[in-house]
Amino acid sequence: IVQLPLDSVEAIDASLITNTISPDKDIDGLSDLNAGLLSHGHLDKCFVPCTPNGCLELIRSTGTQIEGAAAVVIGRSKIVGTPMFELLKHNNATVTICHSKTKNIQDIVKTADIVVACLGKPKFIKGSWIKEKSVVIDCGITPVQDENGKTRLLGDVDFESCKGTASWITPVPGGVGPMTVALLMRNTITAAQRYLDSYAPSQWKSMAYLPLTLESPVPSDLDIAKKQTPKDIKQLASEIHLHNNELELYGTKKAKIKLNVLERLKDAPNGKYIVVSGITPTPLGEGKSTTAIGLCQALGAHLKKNVIGCLRQPSQGPTFGIKGGAAGGGYSQVIPMEEFNLHLTGDIHAITAANNLLAAQIDARMFHENTQTDQALYNRLVATVNGKRTFSAIQQRRLNKLNINKTDPETLTEDEIRNFVRLNIDPTTITWQRVVDTNDRFLRKITIGQGATEKNFTRETNFDITVASEIMAVLALTTSLGDLRERLGRMVVASSREGVPITADDLGVAGALAVLMRDAIKPTLMQTLEGTPILVHAGPFANIAHGNSSILADQIGLKLVGSDGYIVTEAGFGFDIGCEKFMNIKCRYSGLVPNCVVLVATMRALKVHGGGPKVEAGTPLPAEYSQENLPLLERGVQNLIKQIENAQYFGVPVVVAINRFKSDTQAEIDLVKRLSIENGAFDAVMTDHWAKGGSGATELASAVEQACLQTTDFKFLYELKLPIEEKIRIIARKIYGADDIKLSEMAEKRISLFTKQGFSDLPICMAKTHLSLSHDPSLKGCPKNFTLPIRDIRASIGAGFLYPLVGEMSTIPGLPTRPCFYDIDIDPVTEEIYGLF
C-alpha cells in the first residue's frame, strides 16, 4: 500500500506511484486499472477501495435499503469520493456527487436518504441540511487546534447538530477508520486467495487456446504460420502463472524468463518429463520437432493438460543451408516462425561474441608473451593506477590456483611473477576454435597471424559452427548464473608446454564471457500454433555436441506445469546420438529423470534403412518411398528395434510415434506398430499432427499419459569412474552395435593427457555421423561386424564432458549447391518475409 496523500515538500505524481503497484497487489484499489474496473462494475476483478467499502458495510449494517435510495456523496477524491459514488451506483442507489464547485449543496443534501461526507472541511455539514432519519457516514478527519492548544480530530459533519436528526451517524474518530482497516485486511485476504487460485500449480484455468483452420492440401509452413495470430506474450505468461517481474519482453510475441522464477517455485512439485527422440534419420529429417510440438498441442489444446515444450534454438547454418529451420512444420509449429528461425533474442550471437573473444585472447596472450620480458608483462598486466597497483578478482583466482597467497602486487618474487605472467601455451595443443553461425566449408582450415604487425606468429586453425561451441554446451548444462560463471572459467583451451591445462580464467577473460552471456542464460517464451507455451533455449548440434535444450528451461517448465502437467523436451537426431547424451550427460547434471521416451519414425526413413535408394535434399524422392513395400519396410524396422533397445538400457518406457506421410498405407502402419510392441515398446501409434495439428496427435498424447504412469527403473549406461576408453567402448558396443573401438595414436595420447590432468571421470559425448548407427553414413539399418574408429578426443571441461571424434566428423558444415537462401527474400514495403521454407 501507499499512504496518500504523499507527505513531501517536493511535488510527486501520486498516480505514477500507485500505478507502479502490481494490479494483483493493489489492495488499496488506487491504480487507474482498478478504478476503471470499478467504474465498469467488475467488482469481482478489482479491489474495492477500503474506505468506501467500509462505508458501504456500515450502511448495510443499519438495515437501510440501498437499492432505490437517494444518496449524496460530498467530495470527489480518488481515494474516497469517486469510488464511493461508483459503489453506491452499482448497488442501485440514485447517486449525486457534490464538490467544491457544486451550487446549493445544502438543498441537494436535504433530499438524501444516505449522505457520505469526504470533503475534508471540519463541521461543513449542518444538522439543518440533512433529511429526517437519514444515514450519515462521515469520512472526514481534519486535525484542528482548540483554544487550549490541543489538537482534536474533526469530521466533515457537525456531529452535535446532526445526531438528533439522522437515524444513524458515524463518530470521528472511531467510526469509519476501524472499518477501513478491517476492509483493508479483507482485501489482503482476497489478494492472497486470487493469487492461490491463479498461481498455484494446478490446471491453468485461464488458458486460451488458438483454433486452427485446417486446409487440404496443407499449405507451406510459412503460409500456415502467417495465417495464425499469436497471443500477446504477456497474456500467455499470465496464463501459465508467470509474474510480471519474471519477464523481460522482446516485443509482443516473445519474452525472456528470469531465473528468479525458480526461487519462487523451489518447493513446487515437478511435472512429468518426456523426451522426444527418433530413429536414425535421413538427410531430410523425420519430424522430431514437429512431433514434439504436435504432442504439446494435443496435450494442451485437446486434452486440457498443463504442458510446456522445451526446444532448441535453430542455427542459422541449417536455416540458410540445406535442412531449413527447426520451428516444426505443417500445423505443428512454433510462432512467429520467422522470429523463431531468425535471431530470436540473440542468444547465438552472444555465444559467437563470447567464443571469439576467448579465441582472440588466446592468440593475443601468446603474442605478448613472445614479445615481452617477465617484468614488462607484469607491469602491463598489473598496471599502476593513481600510484597504486592491485590485482583484479580474476587475477587473484590465478594466484590462488598457483598457491601464491599474496594480495599485494609489490610482494611477488621473480619466480612468482614468472609463473603468474607466463601461461606458456603450446600452440599445438590449442583446441579452442573461432566460430560463426554459418555453413562455410572454407573455414575448416585457415592460417592466422599473416599480418606484418603479428611478426610472423602464424598458425593453422579452423572455425566451428557456433552451436558446436563449448559455450553453447555450457549454456545448455548450467543451472544458474553463478554456475555459468564457474563453468566458463573452467573451460580448457590448451595445455602449457609443461602439460598444465590452460583455462579461460587463466587467460583472465571468463568474467567478460559471463557478462556477454548474462541475457542468453534466460530461456525464451514463445507459443505453438494452438497457443500452448514453448521455452526455447540453447541449441548445440547433437552430432558434434550433446544436442539438447537447456536444463534451466526444463527445470522452469517442470515447476510451472505442476505435478499433473507435462514437459516435452527434444533430443537431437536419433536416439543413439542426442538421447544417449540426454540420458548420460544432461540427466547426470540436472538430476532429472524422464518418465517416457517418444521415438519418432517415418516410413521413408525405415525404407532407407531397409536398403531403399539414397535420399538427398533437393532431389525427387524415388518411387519406393511413395508406394507400399512391406518387405523393404520390415528390413528397415531393424533400426527402430535397435533404438527401442537403446532406450530400454536406461529403464524408461518407450512410445513409438509414426509420423505419418500421405503415402503411408494402413498395412505399413500396422506392421510398424506390431513389430514395435513385440520388441519392447510400451505402445506405438500413428500421428497426423503435420496435417491436423494437435487433433492429429491425441492418440499419441493419450499413450504418453499412460506411459508416464509406469514405474521407471532409470539407470545410466556407465559409471563415471571407469577409464575413458572403457566408457567409449560401452557406448560403441551397446548403443551403436559395434564389435569394438579402435583408437588412433592421437586419441591414445589424449586419453593419457586427460587422465594425467584429472579429467578422466567426465561423461562421454560422442561426435559422430547422425546418418548411421555406425561411423559410416552409408551403413543403414542396424549395422553389424564393424569397429568404431576414434581419431581424436577433445575436452569440454566447462561443459563437463569429453568428446571423441568418430571417423571424419566435421565441426562446421558446408553450403550445398542450392542452399535454402535461394528462396528467401523480403518485401521492402510490407517487410513480409518469403520462402523461409
N, C-alpha and C positions, 0 to 999 in steps of 0.2 A: 504494500500500500504506500501511497504518497500522501503525506499530510498537507492538505490545502487549507487556506491559501499559503503559498510558499513564503517563508519568512526570510526575506533577503533585501538588502539595500539596493542591489543591482536588479534590473528588470530581467525576469526569467519567463520564458514561454512555457506556461504550465501545460498547455496542450502537447507540446513536444515531449515533455517529461511523461505525461500519462499515456501517451500513445506509444511510448517505448516499451511499456509493460506488455508482456505476452498476453494475448486475449484469454488464454487458458488460466491465467493467474490474476486477472483484473477483478479481484473480489470487491473492490470499491465501485466498479462499474463506471469508471470515469473516462474511458477511451472513446474516441469517435466511433469506432466499430461497435462498441457496446451500446452507445447512445443511439446509433442507427437501428440496431436490432430491437432495442426497447421501443423506439418510435414506431417501428413496423409491427409491433405486437408479438415478437418472437421471444416471449418471456422464458421459454424452456431452453433457449440457446444463449441468452445473455445472463449477466449478473445484474440483478435489480439493485440499484444503489441503496446502501443500507439505511440511511436516514429516511428517505421517502418510504422504503419498505417497512421500516419501523413505525412510521406514521400510519401506514395502511393497516398494520396489525393492531395498533391502538384503536383505530376507528372501528375495525371489525369487533374488537373486544367489547365495545359498548353495546353491541347488538343493533347498531344503526344499519339500515339497508342502504348500501352504497348505490346499487343499481337504480337509476332514475332520479337519484338525489341531485340537488343543485349544489355544486361545490365551487369554492373560490380559493385559488392559490395566490398568495400575495408574495411576489418575488419570483425571479426567473433565472436564478443562478443554475449553473451547470451541475452543482452538487446536490441541490435540493429542489428548487422551484420547478425547473423544466422537467426533470424525471418524475416529480410528484404529479404534475399535470398529465404526463403520459400514463402513469399508473392508474389514476382515477378515470381517465378516458377509457382505458382498456378494461376497467371494471364497470363500465357502462354508466358512469356518472355524467351529468351535464356540467362541463367544467369551464370556468372563466379564469384566466390568468391575469393578474394585475401587477403593475410595476411602477417605477417612479414617474413614468410619463402618462399613467392612466388617470383620466379625469373622473371625479365623483366616485372615488373608491368607496367611501362610506355607504353610498347608495347601493353599490354592487354587493358589498359585504352583507348588507341588510337582507338580501334575498337568499343567502346561502344557508343550506342545511349543514354543510360541512365547511369549515374555514381552516386552512393551513397557512400559517404565517411564517415566512422565512425571508424577511426583508433586511433584518439587521438594524432596525431602528427601535430603541427601547420605548416600550409602552405606546407604540404607534396606534394600536387598535383599541378603541374605547368601548366601554360597555354599551353605549348608545348606538354603536354601529351594528351590533350582532343581533341576529334573529333569535326569538324566544325558542328555547330547547335545542339550540344548535350544538354541534360538536366542534370544539375549538382546539386545534393542535398547534402549539407554539414551539417552533424550531429555532427561534431567535435566541441568541446568547451573546450579550454585549457587556463587557466589564465597565462599570460606572463607579466613580468615587462619590461617597456621600459626604455630608457636612463634617463628619468626624475624620475624614481622610481615609476611611476604609473602603475597600473595593467590593462591590456587590455585582452579581451577575443578574442582568435583567433580560426578560424576553421581549418579543415584539408586541405582546398582548398586555394590556393593563389588567393584570390578574384580578385585583380587588374590585374593579368596576364591572368586570365581565362575569365573575363567578356566580353571581346571583341570577344571571340571565341564561347562561349556557347550561345545557344538561350535563355536559362533560367538558372538562378543560384540563390541559396538562400544565403542571407547575414548571418553573425554571428556577434553579436547576432541579434535576431528578425526574423529569418527565420523559422527553424523547431520548435523552442521552443514553440511559441504560438499554433502551430498545435498539438504538443504533449499534451498540456493542454486541448485543445478542444476535442481531441480524448479520453483522459482520462475521461473527462466528459461524452462523448458518451458511453464509456464502463460502466460507473456508471449507466447510464440510462438503458443500455442493461441488466445489472445485476438485476436492480430493476424490469424490465419487465419480465425477466425469472423467478425471484422469484415469482412475482404475478401469472404468468402462472402456475408455479409448485406447489405453496403452498397455493394459495387462496382456500377457502373451496368450491370447485366445483368438477366436475367429475374427478376422478383420471385417467387422460388420459394415464399415463404410466403403469397402472396396467396390469401385465401379469398373466393370469390365467393358471392353470395347467390342461392339458387334462386328462381325466380318460379313462382307458381301462377296460370296464366292462366285467366281466366273469360270467357265469352261469353254475353250481351253484356258489353262492357267496363264495369265499374263506374265511379263517379265518381273523379276524381283523388284526392280526399281519402280515399275508402274504400280505394283501392288502397294509398295511402301508409301508412294506419293498419295495414294487414294485414302490412306488412313491418317486421321488427325490424332496425334498423341495427346494424352492428358498433360496438363501443366505439371511439371515435375514436383512442385510444392504440394499439389493435390495428392500425387502418388506417394510422396514421402509421408504425408499425414495419414493416408490410408494404411500404411504398414507400420504406423506408430513411431515414426521418427519425429524428433523435436526440431523446431526451427534452428536452435543453436547447435544442432548436429549436422547442419547442411552448409555447403558452400556452393552457391548457384553458378552454373555456367550457362547463361541464357535461361530459357524457359523449359527446355526439354531434357536437360541433364544436370546432375549436381554431384559434387564430391561429398562423401560421407566422412565426417570427422571421427577419429578413433575414440573420442570421449564417449561414444555410444556404448562401447564395450565396458566402460566403468559403470555406466548406469545399469546395464543389463548383466553384470557379472554373476548375479545369483539366479538369473533366469534359466530355465531348463533348455536343453538343446532339442532341435527337431530331428527328423530322420535325415540321413546323409546318403545321397545317391550319386554314384559316379557313372558317367556315360562314356563308354569306350567303344571299340569296334574290332572287326576282323582286319586282317592285313588289307589296306586299301589299294585301289588303282590310282593312277595319277589324277583322276578326275574327282577323287574324294567320294565318300559313301554316305555323307549326310549326318555325321555325329552332331554337329552344331545344330542343324535343322531339327534333328530328333530331340536333342536336349531342350530346345525352345518349344517344340510341339508338345513335349511332355509337360513342361511348365504351364503352357496354355491349357492343356487338358486338366491337370490337377487343380489349377486355379479357376479359370473361367467356366469349366464344365462340372467339376466335382466339388467346387467351392472350398478347396483346401488352401491354407496358407502355404504359399510356395514362392521361393526365390531361386532364380537361375544364376549361377556364377560362371562367367565366361571369360576367355582371354581376349585381350585387345588385339585386333588384326594388325599385322605388319604391313607396311607399305610394299614390302617385297612381293608377296603373292598378290596383293590387291592390284598392282600395276604389272605384275608378271604374267603368270600362267594360270593360277588357280582361282583368282578372284578373292574377294573379301571373306569375312567369316561372320556375317550377320545372320546366318541361316539362309532360308530360301523359300520361295513359294509363299504360302500362307502361315509359315512359321518363321518369323523374322524378328530381329531387334530393330526398333525405330527410334529416332530417324536414322535410316540405314546409311545415308550419306555421311552424317556426323560420326556414326559408329566406325566407319571404314576410313575416314579421312581425318587424321589428327586427334579426334576425340577431345580429351582435356590435356593433351600434350605430354603424357607420361613417357612415351617412347622417345620424344625429343629430349626430355630431361635425362633419360638414360644415355642417349647419344652424347649429350654435352658432358655428363659426368664421366663416362667411359673415356672420352677423348681428352679430357683434362688430365686424367691419370696417365694416359699414354704420352701426352706431351711432357709431363713432369718426369717420366722415366728417362726419356732421351735428353731432356734439359739437364737433369741431375748428372747423368754420365758425362755430358759435355763439360759442365762446370767442374766436376771432379778431375777431369783430364786436363784442365787448363789452369788450375789454381793450386796454390800450396794449402797445407792444412790450416795455417793461421788465416790466410786470406779467405778461405771458405768459412771459417768460424766467425770472422769479423762481419761477413755479409749475412750469414745465417742468423747470428745473434748480434744484431746491429745495436749501436749506441744511439738512443733517442733521448734528447734533452739531458744528456750527461749520464744516462742510466741504461744498463743492459739487463734484460730479463728474458727468461725462456718462455716461449708460448706454452699453452697447455699441451699441444700436440708434441712439441719438442720435449716436454717433461715426460711424456709417455715413452719416448725413445730412450731417454736417460734411465728411466726405471727398468726398461727392458734390458739395458746394458748393465744393470746393477750399479749405476752411478748415482748414489743417493745424495745429490747436491742440488741446490736451488739457486746458488749464486754463480753466474757465468764467470766471474773473475777467479774462481777457486779451482777450476778444472786443470788437471795436469796435461802435459803434452800428449801422453798416451790416451788419456780420456778424450781430449779434443779430437785426436785422430780417429778413435773409434766412433765418436759422435758424428763427425762430418763425412766420413768415408763409408758409403754403402758398398763400394767396390763391386758393382753389379757385373756379372759375367754376361756379356751380350748374347752368347749362345744359349743361355738358359731363359731368356725372356719369353714368357708365354702370353703376356698381355698384348692384345691387338687393338688397333683402331677399329671403329665400327661405323657403318652407315646403314640406314634402313631402306636400302635399295638393292635389288638384284644387280650385281655388277661383277661379272666374271673377271674383268681385267684388274681387279684389286686383290685377286687371290695371291699374288706375289708382286711386291713392289720394292723399290730401293729408296730409302730416305737419307737425308743429310747431304745432298749433292750440291747445295748452295755454297758459295765461296766462304760465307761467314761461318759455316759449320766446320771449316778447317779439315775437310776430308774424313769427318767422323760418320762415314756411311755404314749402313747395314741393311740387310734384306729383312723384310717383314711382310705383313699382309693385313687385309681388312677382314672382319667378320660382319655378318648382318647383325643389326642392333639387338634383335631379340635373342641372339645367341650370347650376348654379353653376360658375364657373371653378375653384373649389377642387376640385370633383369631377373636372374635366378635368386639373387639376394632379396629383391623386392617381393618375389613370389613366396619366399620361405620365411620372411621376417614376421614378427609378432607385435612389434611396437617400434616407435621412433628410436628409442634407446637401443633396442636390439639391432635395428638397421644400422645405426652408427657404429656399433661394435663389429658387426659383420663386415661393413665396408672397410673398417680399419684392419681386419684380419686378412683381407684378400691378398694372396701371394702373387706377385707379378714376375718374379725371377728369383735366382739364387745369387749369392755373392760368390766370388772366386774361391772362397773358403767353404762353400756349400751351405751357407746360412740363408734361410728363406727371407726374401725382402718383401715387406708388406706396404700397403697404402699408407699406414700410419708411419712407417719408417720414412716414407717419401714426404710426409707432412701434409698430405692432401685429403685425408679421409674426412676431416670436418667439413671441408668445402664440398666434397661429394654429397655428404648428408644434407647440406644446405640446398644443393641443386635438386635433391630428391624429396624435400620436405612436403611438397604438394602431391608428388607422384605416389606417396605411400597411402594416400586415401583412395579407396575404391570409388568408382563412378556409378551412380544410379541411373538406369535407363529403363525401358519397358519393351514388352513384346507387342506384336500387332493387336493382341487382345487385352492389353493393359496390365499384364502381370509384370511384377518387378524383376529386373535383371541387375546384377552387380558385375561390372566389367573391371577387371584388374589383372595386370601382368600379362605376359604373352610369350614365354620362352618356347622356342622350337622344340618339339618332342624328339626329333631325330638327332638333335645336337645337344640341347639342354634337357631339363626334366619335364617340360611340356605340359605344365598345369597352371591354372589360375591361382590366385593367391590364397594363402592360409587366412589372411585377415578378412578377405571377402567371405570365405566360408564361415569363419567364426562369427562375423557380424550377422550373416544370414541365418545361421543356426539359432542365434538368440532371438532375432526378430520374429521368426515363424512360430516359435513356441513349441511345446512338446508334441503337439499333434500336427505340426507342419512339416514341410519338406524343403530340403536344399538339393538342387540338381546342379552338380558341377561336372565339368568335361575334362577328360584326359586326352591329350593329342595322339593322333594316328591310331595304330592298332593297339590291342591290349599289351602285346609284347614290348611296345615302346612306351607310350605315355602312362598306361595304367600300372604297369610294373613299377614305374618310378613313382607314381602316385602312392602306391602301397608302401614301397620300401624307403622312399625318401620323404615325401610330403607327410604321410601319416606318422612317421617317426618324429618329425619336428613339431607337428601340430598336436599330437596325442589324440586325434580324432579317429574314429573307427567307422568305416562305411557300413550301411545296412544292406545295400543292394548294388550290384553291378548291372548296368544295362549295356548289352553287347549288340551293336548295330551291324547289320549285314544287308547286302543287296544281292539280288540275283546276278547282276552284272559282275560284281567282284568275285562271287563264288564261281561263276563260269570261267572267269580268268584263271582262278586257282585250279580249276578242273582241266586246264590245258587249252582254253579258248584263245583266239587270236589276240595279238597285242592291242592294248588300248592306249591311245595317245590323245592328249588335249589338242583340239583344233582340227581333228580328222574325223570323218564319219565313222560311226560305230559299225563293225562287221555284223552281218545278219544273225550270227549265233546269239547275239545279245538281245535281239528283239523277237526271237522265236523260241518256243518251248523246246528244251533239250534236257530231259531228265538225267540221262547218263552223264553228260558233261557237268550238270549241276551237282549230282551225287558225289562225283570225284572231288569237286571243289569244296564240298561241305567239310572235307577233312581239315581245312584251315579253321573253320568255325569251331569244329570239335576240339582242336588243339587250343584255341583261345578260351573255350569253356573250361578246359582242363587247367589252363593257366590261372584262371580266376579261382578255381577250386583250391589251388595251392594256398590261397590266403584265407580260405574258410568263409567266403562271402557268397550269398545266393546270387544266381545269375538269371536275368531275364533277357532273352534274345528278342530284339526288335528288328523285324524285317521291314526295312524302309522300302515301301512299295513304289515301283515304277509302273507306268501304264501298260507296259508289255508283259508284266508278270502274270502268269496263269495260276489258277487255283491249285492245279496239280503240283506246280513248283512250290507254292506256299505251303501246301500240306506236307510235302517231302521235307522241307527245311524244318518245319515245326516238329515233325515226328523224330527226325534224327537229332534235333537239339535236345528234346526232352529225354530221349533214350540215352543220351550221352551226358546227362547230369544237369541240364538247365532246369531251373525251377519252373519256368514257363517260356513259351515262345509265341509271339503274337505279331500279326501283320499291322503295320501302321500306315496311315494315309494322310499324315499331317501336312505334307508338302502341298497337296491339293485341297485339303479340307481344314487346315489349322488344327486347333485343339480338339475339335469334334472327331478328327481322324486319328487321334491318339488316346481316346478314352479307354479303350481296351488295354492298351499298354499301361496307362496310369493305374487302372484297377489291378493289373498284375503286379506292378511295382508296389502298390499299397500292401498287397498280400505278402510279397517277398520281404518287405520291411518288418513284418510281424514275426518272421522266422528268427530263430536263435542263431547268431553268428558265432563262429569259432575263429576269430581273426588271429592270424599269426604272420610274422614276417618270413620271407623266403630264406634269410640267412642271418647269422649273428654277426654283429659288427666287429667282434674280437677276432674273427677268422682272418687269415692272411689275405692280402689284396688279391693275389692270384686265385685263391680258392673261392672268394666271393664272385669273381668274374666267371669262374668255371661253373658255379652253381646256376647263375643266370643263363649261361650259354646252354647248359645241358637241359635244365628243367623248362625254361621259358621258350628257347629257340629250337630245342631238339637236337643240338649239336653233339657230336661224339666227344669232342674235347676242344680246347683252345690252343692257339699257337702264338706265343709272344715273340715279337721282334726283338732284336738286340736293344733298340731304343726303349721299348716297353719294359724290358727287364731292368734297364738302368733306372728308369723312372720309379719302378717298384722299389728298388733298392734305396733310391734317394728319398722317396716319400716315407718309407719305413724308418729310415735314419732320422728324418725331420719330425717324426711323431705324428704323421698323418694317416697311418695305416688303418685306424679304427673308423674311418668315414664310410658312409654308404657309397654304392657304385651307381653311376649314371651313364649307361651305355650310349655311345653316339654311333648309330648305325643306320642303314637304309630302312625306310619305313615300308618299302615295296615288297619285302620278303621277310619271312621269319629268319632267314639266314642273312649273311653279309652280301649275297649276290642278288641284285634286284631281279634277275631273270629267273631265279628259282622260286616258282609259285607253289601254291598248295601247302603241303606240310613236308618240307624237305627232310631227307634222312642222309646219314652217312657223310656228313661234312664236318670239317674242322674250322672253327671260327678264328680268323686271323686278327690279332690285336697289334696294330702298327705303332701305337703310341698311347700314352696315358698322361692326362693333364690333371691339374688340381684346382678346384674351385673351393678354396679354404673358407672364404667368407660365406659363400652359399652353403658349404658344408658337404661337399661330395667330391669324389674322384671320377673323372670321365675318360674311359678308354675309347680310343678311336678305332672303329672296326672297319677294316678294308679301306677303300678310297673314299672316305667320308669328307665332303666339302663343307666348310663352315660359312660359305657365302654362295647362294645360288646365282645362276646367270640368267639373263633375259633370253627368252625363246625368239625364234624368227619373227613371230607375230605376237607381241605382248598384248595384254588386255587394254593397254592405254590407247591402242588404235581406235577404240570405240568410245573413249571417254572425252567429253567436251562440256562446255558451259555456254548458256545463252547469256551474252553480255548485258542484255537489257533486263531480263527477268531473274538472272542469276540461277536459273534452273540447270541442274546437272543432268547430263545424258550419258547413257551407255555404261554406267558404273558396273552393272552386269546385265 
